[in-house]
Amino acid sequence: MSKFRNLVIGTALVSTLSAAPAFAEKFGLGRPALPEEVAAWNVDVAPDGTGLPAGSGSVEDGEWLFSENCAVCHGEFAEGVDNWPKLAGGDDTLDHDDPLKTVGSYWPYLSTVWDYVHRSMPFGGAQTLEPDEVYAIVAYILYSNYIVEDDFVLSNENFLDVVMPNADGFIIDDRAETEYPQFSQQPCMTDCKESVQITMRAAVLDVTPEEVTENEAEAAAELKAAADAQDTAPIMMPDPMLVSAGEKVFKQCKSCHQIGENASHKVGPVLNGVVGRAAAQADGFKYSPALQNAGEEGLIWDHDTLDAYLESPRAVVQRGRMSFQGLRSEEDREAVIAYLRTFN
């Protein structure tokens, strides 16, 4: 048994020694990568624009390209389909319990958008888009987030001129240097300050109740009575059949608008109470400059205006951001208006 073991060990030792020169040599596999091969992988774009290729693309071209390449997952208006990511909306939601993080509400650098579209999109066809097509799609995404106007053309020359809404929303995490030392010390419990100084009074803070004169009380009572009378006035409800038809037609609008209880702004504003209201008045929604100007000039969403707007949004508000083509059927428009009235 010991002779066999010695034979095995001896054979293995001879084999190892004879193979030593081979291990010391290179395998002779492969070759150094060529510069053009390295360049093909080096496609990242930095926040300062480094890596951007020459090119340009318009919002108008981007709308068509986005519809062809991106809308199946992200929706025609970048609102997202099912559980696919939403690319637009989410303004002022980052401090909510369930924030909507989109290109417009969250992303701090435009270079990240360009790099991701160029590198990874469209799904299943990554890096098949030409630079001009990427510029156009990114321009349309910016437009969908109300960052640029509909005649905007994005290029490598004006790329750094675009300021993302959340560009200043990120900070360097320096808590280890600035906060942790404070929390690790024994807290002060007595005589922590040499002196206490009163800096404000309740009257200055405007929390002290003021006396109301008799005339002011009477005026307030009259206003309340008028408001109560208006609230109790009978409301003529539209035909239920027409409302039901309008609810079905409104499904075309749901990708951008919500209505009813617990509705929230999406790509478009909540439409509760829109009938009879001045344009661009929904609290918390960022309207296009064109619609804001129309509201300031007295545009009211009465029946006739809504009918014209639903037929052709761009004809009523030129340079507005509603890209919906419109409802050609007068019956459909009447039904939608009747449906909207039920939420006033």
C-alpha positions in Angstrom: 0.0 0.0 0.0 2.8 2.4 0.9 4.7 1.5 -2.4 1.6 2.4 -4.4 1.2 5.7 -2.5 4.8 6.6 -3.1 4.4 5.8 -6.8 1.4 8.1 -7.1 3.2 11.0 -5.3 6.3 10.6 -7.4 4.3 10.5 -10.6 2.4 13.7 -9.6 5.6 15.5 -8.7 7.2 14.6 -12.0 4.1 15.8 -13.9 4.0 19.1 -11.9 7.7 19.8 -12.6 7.4 19.1 -16.3 4.4 21.4 -16.6 6.0 24.3 -14.7 7.4 26.0 -17.8 4.0 25.9 -19.5 2.3 27.7 -16.6 5.0 30.3 -16.7 4.2 31.1 -20.3 1.2 33.1 -21.7 -1.8 31.2 -23.0 -1.6 32.9 -26.4 -5.4 33.6 -26.5 -7.0 36.8 -27.7 -5.4 40.1 -28.7 -5.4 43.8 -27.5 -8.7 45.6 -28.2 -8.6 48.0 -31.1 -9.3 51.7 -30.5 -12.5 51.5 -32.5 -13.7 48.5 -30.5 -13.1 50.3 -27.2 -14.9 53.4 -28.7 -18.0 51.2 -29.5 -18.4 50.4 -25.8 -17.5 53.9 -24.6 -21.0 55.4 -25.1 -21.6 57.1 -21.8 -22.5 60.8 -21.6 -21.4 62.9 -18.6 -23.4 65.7 -17.0 -21.1 68.2 -18.5 -21.9 66.9 -22.0 -18.8 64.9 -22.5 -19.5 62.1 -24.9 -22.4 63.7 -26.7 -22.3 63.1 -30.4 -23.1 65.9 -32.9 -26.8 66.0 -33.8 -30.2 67.4 -33.2 -33.9 66.5 -32.9 -37.2 68.3 -32.6 -40.1 67.8 -30.3 -42.3 67.3 -33.4 -40.1 64.5 -34.7 -39.7 63.1 -31.2 -43.5 62.7 -30.8 -43.7 60.4 -33.8 -40.5 58.5 -32.8 -41.7 58.1 -29.3 -45.1 56.7 -30.5 -43.3 54.2 -32.7 -40.6 53.0 -30.3 -41.6 53.9 -26.7 -45.4 54.3 -26.4 -46.2 50.6 -26.1 -44.6 50.6 -22.6 -44.5 54.3 -21.6 -47.8 55.5 -23.2 -48.4 58.1 -25.9 -47.8 60.9 -23.5 -45.1 59.3 -21.4 -47.7 58.6 -18.7 -46.7 54.9 -18.5 -48.7 51.8 -19.4 -49.7 49.4 -16.6 -46.6 48.9 -14.4 -44.1 50.2 -17.0 -42.3 53.4 -15.8 -44.0 56.8 -16.0 -41.7 59.3 -17.6 -43.8 62.4 -17.1 -45.7 64.0 -14.3 -45.0 63.8 -10.5 -44.4 67.5 -10.0 -44.1 68.4 -6.3 -44.6 64.8 -5.1 -41.2 64.0 -3.9 -42.2 64.9 -0.3 -45.3 62.7 -0.5 -45.6 59.2 1.0 -45.7 57.7 -2.5 -43.7 60.1 -4.7 -43.9 59.8 -8.5 -40.2 59.9 -9.7 -40.1 60.8 -13.3 -37.7 62.5 -15.7 -39.4 65.8 -14.9 -39.9 65.4 -11.2 -36.7 63.6 -10.1 -33.9 63.2 -12.6 -31.3 65.9 -12.0 -29.2 65.5 -15.2 -30.4 65.6 -18.8 -27.3 63.6 -19.7 -28.8 60.6 -17.8 -31.9 60.7 -20.0 -29.9 60.9 -23.3 -27.4 58.2 -22.1 -30.2 55.8 -21.1 -32.3 56.2 -24.2 -29.2 55.8 -26.4 -27.7 52.9 -24.5 -30.7 50.8 -23.6 -33.8 51.8 -25.6 -36.0 50.8 -27.2 -36.8 47.6 -25.3 -35.4 44.7 -27.3 -33.6 47.0 -29.8 -31.0 48.7 -27.7 -28.6 51.1 -29.6 -30.6 50.9 -32.8 -31.5 54.6 -32.7 -29.4 57.2 -34.5 -28.1 60.2 -32.5 -30.6 62.5 -34.2 -33.5 60.1 -33.2 -32.3 60.1 -29.6 -32.1 63.9 -29.5 -35.7 64.0 -30.8 -37.1 61.4 -28.3 -35.4 63.2 -25.4 -36.8 66.5 -26.6 -40.3 65.0 -26.6 -39.8 63.6 -23.1 -38.8 67.2 -22.0 -41.9 68.6 -23.7 -44.1 66.0 -22.0 -42.8 67.3 -18.7 -43.5 70.9 -19.6 -39.7 71.7 -19.6 -39.6 72.9 -23.2 -42.1 74.2 -25.8 -43.5 72.3 -28.7 -41.2 74.1 -31.2 -38.0 73.2 -29.3 -35.1 71.5 -31.0 -32.5 69.7 -28.8 -28.9 69.5 -30.0 -25.4 68.9 -28.7 -25.0 72.7 -28.9 -27.9 73.7 -26.6 -27.9 70.5 -24.5 -26.4 72.2 -21.4 -28.8 75.1 -21.6 -31.7 72.8 -20.5 -32.0 73.0 -16.7 -33.9 70.0 -15.1 -36.5 70.9 -12.4 -34.8 68.8 -9.8 -31.2 69.8 -10.6 -30.7 71.2 -7.1 -32.7 68.4 -5.4 -29.7 66.3 -4.5 -27.1 67.0 -1.8 -23.9 65.5 -0.6 -24.4 63.2 2.3 -22.1 64.7 4.9 -23.9 63.5 8.0 -20.8 61.4 9.1 -18.9 64.7 9.5 -21.6 67.2 10.5 -24.2 65.3 12.5 -22.9 62.0 13.8 -20.4 63.7 16.3 -23.3 65.7 17.8 -25.4 62.6 18.3 -22.6 60.6 19.9 -22.0 63.2 22.7 -23.8 63.3 26.0 -26.8 65.6 25.6 -27.0 68.8 27.7 -29.9 68.7 30.1 -29.5 71.8 32.4 -28.1 75.3 32.0 -27.4 74.7 28.3 -27.5 78.5 27.5 -26.2 81.4 29.4 -29.3 83.5 28.7 -32.7 83.2 27.0 -33.9 86.0 24.8 -37.5 86.5 23.6 -37.4 87.3 19.9 -41.1 87.4 18.9 -44.4 88.1 20.5 -47.7 86.4 19.8 -49.3 89.6 18.4 -46.4 89.8 15.9 -46.9 86.2 14.9 -50.5 87.0 14.1 -52.0 84.4 16.3 -53.8 86.7 18.8 -57.5 87.0 18.0 -58.6 90.4 16.9 -61.9 92.0 17.9 -64.5 92.1 15.1 -66.7 95.2 14.7 -70.5 94.9 14.5 -70.5 96.0 10.8 -67.9 93.4 9.9 -69.9 90.7 11.7 -73.0 91.7 9.8 -71.2 91.7 6.5 -69.7 88.2 7.2 -73.2 86.9 8.1 -74.6 88.2 4.8 -71.8 86.6 2.8 -72.4 83.3 4.6 -76.1 83.4 4.0 -75.6 84.1 0.3 -73.2 81.2 0.0 -75.6 78.9 1.8 -78.4 79.9 -0.5 -76.2 79.2 -3.5 -75.2 75.8 -2.2 -78.9 74.8 -1.6 -80.1 76.0 -5.1 -81.4 73.1 -7.2 -78.9 71.8 -9.7 -80.1 70.5 -13.1 -78.5 67.2 -13.6 -77.8 66.1 -17.2 -79.5 63.1 -18.9 -78.3 59.9 -17.2 -78.0 58.1 -20.6 -75.8 60.9 -21.9 -73.7 60.8 -18.8 -73.2 57.1 -19.2 -72.1 57.6 -22.8 -69.7 60.3 -21.7 -68.1 58.0 -19.1 -67.3 55.6 -21.9 -65.9 58.3 -24.2 -63.9 59.7 -21.3 -61.8 56.5 -21.3 -59.8 58.1 -24.1 -58.8 60.8 -21.6 -57.9 58.7 -18.6 -54.3 58.2 -19.7 -53.7 61.8 -18.8 -56.6 63.0 -16.6 -58.3 61.7 -13.4 -61.7 62.7 -12.1 -63.8 61.9 -9.1 -63.0 61.2 -5.5 -59.3 60.8 -4.6 -58.3 62.0 -8.1 -54.8 63.4 -8.5 -52.9 65.2 -11.2 -51.1 63.1 -13.8 -49.8 64.3 -17.2 -52.9 66.5 -17.2 -54.8 68.2 -14.4 -57.7 66.8 -12.3 -60.9 67.7 -14.0 -63.2 67.9 -11.0 -65.2 71.2 -11.2 -63.8 72.1 -14.6 -67.1 73.1 -16.2 -67.7 76.8 -15.7 -64.2 77.4 -14.3 -61.6 79.7 -15.6 -58.8 78.0 -17.5 -55.6 76.9 -15.7 -57.0 77.1 -12.2 -56.6 73.6 -10.8 -54.5 73.9 -7.7 -51.1 72.3 -7.7 -50.9 71.6 -11.5 -48.2 73.2 -13.7 -49.9 74.5 -16.8 -48.3 75.5 -20.1 -47.6 79.2 -20.5 -50.1 79.3 -23.3 -53.0 78.0 -21.2 -52.0 80.2 -18.3 -52.1 83.2 -20.6 -55.5 82.1 -21.9 -56.9 81.9 -18.3 -55.5 85.3 -17.4 -57.2 86.7 -20.6 -60.6 85.4 -19.4 -60.9 81.9 -21.0 -63.8 80.1 -19.2 -64.6 76.4 -19.7 -68.2 76.9 -20.4 -70.2 74.6 -22.7 -69.3 76.2 -26.0 -65.6 76.6 -25.1 -65.3 73.0 -23.9 -67.0 71.8 -27.1 -64.6 73.7 -29.3 -61.6 72.6 -27.2 -62.6 68.9 -27.2 -63.0 69.1 -31.0 -59.6 70.6 -31.5 -57.4 71.6 -28.5 -54.7 73.4 -30.6 -57.4 75.5 -32.3 -58.6 77.0 -29.0 -55.2 77.2 -27.2 -52.4 77.5 -29.7 -49.0 76.2 -28.5 -50.8 74.4 -25.7 -49.4 71.1 -24.6 -52.5 68.9 -24.9 -51.5 66.6 -27.8 -54.9 64.9 -28.0 -56.2 65.1 -31.6 -59.7 65.8 -30.5 -63.2 64.3 -30.7 -64.7 64.7 -34.1 -68.2 63.5 -33.1 -70.5 66.2 -31.7 -72.4 63.5 -29.8 -69.2 62.3 -28.1 -68.3 65.9 -27.1 -71.8 66.5 -25.7 -71.6 63.2 -23.7 -68.2 64.1 -22.2 -69.3 67.5 -21.2 -72.4 66.0 -19.5 -70.1 63.5 -17.7 -67.8 66.3 -16.5 -70.8 68.3 -15.2 -71.5 65.5 -12.7 -68.2 66.3 -10.9 -68.9 70.0 -10.4 
